[in-house]
């Protein structure tokens, strides 16, 4: 299974691609790619959204994932920020849909619990565990890319758990 994780942001949108290697003696997670789409604050919103769409579409075409995993909307006290984030998230969902890819959505607490074991973990803890789970020699930077990898890992862990439960029935 190859998962394309997206961490939406209004300045940086992180992406990460993780695959499960089932040919190993024990299945292991494999880091394939990670990075950020950096948006220019000076650009108008439509151009910024077009950039997110174009870059995510190109990355999905390049990495050929089976599914896209994305963080659910995070409600903040600032309605204007939440609206802007929702626009970026909508474009990410559109990019997945135009590629014909299914989308799985996860709450921030679920992602952190799946990766760190604690839903209120700090960013540094998430970065550390992502590096450990993917057997990376360095902490993934920037944090947006690490978060996108965490979202992909969360989907893989969730899918593995659901598969194990189905077998046990």
N, C-alpha and C positions, 0 to 999 in steps of 0.2 A: 504494500500500500504506500502510495506517495501522496503526501499532504502538503498543500500550499497554505501557510498560515499568514494572516494579515492583521497587523495592529494599526488601526486607523488613527491618524492624527492630522491636525490642521497645518502643522509645519513639517512634520516628518511622518511618513507612513512606512512602517516597518513591514518587511516580508521575510519569510523563512520557509525553506523547503526541507522536509524530513521524510525519510523512507524507512520502512521496516525491512531489515535483511533477515529473511526467514531461512536462508540457506546456511546460516551459521549454526553451530551446535545448539546454542540458545538464541532465540530471536533478539536482535539488537537494533537500536535506533541509529540511523546514518544521516549525518548532516550533509545536505547537498548544496545549499546556497542560503545566503542571508544578506540583508542590506536594508537600505532605506531609500525612499523616494523623497528627496528634499524639495519642498515647495518654496517658491520665491514670494515673500510677503508683499512685494511691490506689485505683483501681478493681480489682476482682478479675479474674483472668485470663479467665473466660468473658465478662464484659462488654467487656473490651478486644478480645477476638477477635471478638465480635459487632459492635463498632464498625468494625473493619477490614473485615469482610465487607460490612456495610451501605454503608460509604463507597466501597469499591472497586466494588461492584455498581452503585451510583448513577453513579460516574464512567465506568464502562464503558458504561452505558446512554446517558449523555450524549454521549460521544465516539465511539461506534460503531466501535471498532477491528476490524480483520480478524483480528488475532492478538495474543496477550499474550506478552511476553518477560519472563523472570524469572531472577534469579541462582540458580545451583545452590547447594546447601547448602555453607556454608563451615565446615570443621571447625576448631574452636578447642580450646584446652587446657581450657577451662572447659565441662564437660559440661552443667551446668545452663543456661548461656547458650545453648549449641547447641540444647538441647531447647526452650527458649522461642522461639528464632528459628524452629525447625522448625514450631512450632505456628502462628506467624504466616504462615509460608510455605505451610503446608497450607491455611489459610483463604484465602490469595490464589489458590491453585490451585483451590479450591472455587468461589470467586467467578467465575473464568474459566469453569469447567465449567458452572456454572448459567446462564451467558450463552451457552453453546454455542460458546465460542471455543477454538480450538486454542492450545496453549502450547508455546513454545520455551524451552529452558533453556540457560544459558551459564555456564561457569566464570568466576570473577573474572579470571583471567589472560587468558582469551579476550576478555573485554569490554574490558579495558585495552589489549590488543594491537590490537584493532579500532579503538579510538577514538584512542589516543595513539601506537600503534606500538611500545609497550614494556609487557610484561606486569606489570612491577613498578612501574609509574608511581604517583606519589603522588596523593592526592585533588585537590590544587591543579592538577596537570597535567591530570587528567581534566576538572575544571571548565573550565579554560582551553580545552581542545580541543573540548569540547561547545559552548562559546560560539562558537568559530571555525566549527565545522562547521554550526551552525544559524544563523550570521550574526547572533548576538545582540549587542546593544550593551553588555550587562553579563554578568558571570559569573553563571550560575544559582545561586541560593541557595534554601534551604540545600543542603548537600552531598548529602543524601539525594535531593533532587529532581534534582540534576545526575547522580547515579549512575543514577537511573531513566531519564533521557534517554539516558545512555550505553548502558544495556542495550537500549533501543529502537533506537539507532543501530547497535549491534553486530548486532542481528537483520537490519536492513536491509542492512548491508554483507555479511553472510553470505549472505542470500538473493540479492543481486545477483551475488556471486561464483559461487554454485551455478548461477544462471541462465546466466551467461556460459560456464561450463564445459559446460553442457548444449547450448548453441548450438554450441560448438566441436567437439562430437563428431560 
